[in-house]
Amino acid sequence: MSAPPLSPASDILLRLEGVALGYGDFAVLHDFSMQVRRGQVVAIMGGSGSGKTTVLRAATGQIRPHSGTILAFGQDLTRLDAGSLLALRQRMGVLFQQGALFTDLDVYENVAFPLREHLRLSEAEIRTRVLDKLDAVGLRAAAHLRVSEVSGGMARRVALARAIVLSPELIFYDEPFAGLDPISMGVTARLIRSLSDTLGCASVVITHDVPETFAIADEIYLVGQGTLKAHGTPDALGASTDPYVRQFLEGAPDGPVAFDYPVTPAFEAWLARGEGASR
């Protein structure tokens, strides 16, 4: 599938061009292209193991592509030194799949942590920013609680407040709806949409939750079987007759989407070593 049409360069905050991504000799995705513009909510969808989180890792410079180009804020991530990459990451926010909160800190200090690490602010300024972001996720009155005292869904919202406390231009959400009750799920989806609309930031949502994503996304990239299977607006994908798209959206057990993880050369080599050792 060809890359989406170009937008004005100043509006494109993230662009992947013909990238191959993977680990070691195993490529998870081949010839993958996408772009994210300022103010957009863009979703990367697909089944477990399809490469969604791998795209996030590449887009934040945690892994290098096997081939192709990744541009964030117009800069080629593969050409940046450690200092430049760190500076670029300060313009990004990430909501990690497991939250990654500090269990020995309370809710307030978890959200304040990026401010203390990257900015020189007075305690009054930190307090204002932290309480403002906690208020945005409905947890202002939970600021004093320990992480062990909040529910899993509340912890996810604390992590979201921390992800946006630096007012990033580009925010990545890795499975933001996982483990949330229906009300929290709806509130989180609405918050992701409103942040992009009011702050003009770009949001990349890594998810497999169809209803919530289709309600807020401007564009959706559906990945699977090592490649980009479909790309378009929620309406366009919803009307698609492609068997892969239909099976994913409808959650059908039978179709082109395989349940088993694919056999790789690395697995076959591991299996052969084990069989040799057992003789």
Secondary structure, 3 states (H helix, E strand, C coil): CCCCCCCCHHHEEEEEEEEEEEECCEEEEEEEEEEEECCCEEEEECCCCCCHHHHHHHHCCCCCCCEEEEEECCEEHHHCCHHHHHHHHCCEEEECCCCCCCCCCEHHHHHHHHHHHHCCCCHHHHHHHHHHHHHHCCCHHHCCCEHHHCCHHHHHHHHHHHHHCCCCCEEEEECCCCCCCHHHHHHHHHHHHHHHHHHCCEEEEEECCHHHHHHHCCEEEEEECCEEEEEECHHHHHCCCCHHHHHHHHCCCCCCCCCCCCCCHHHHHHHHHHHHHCC
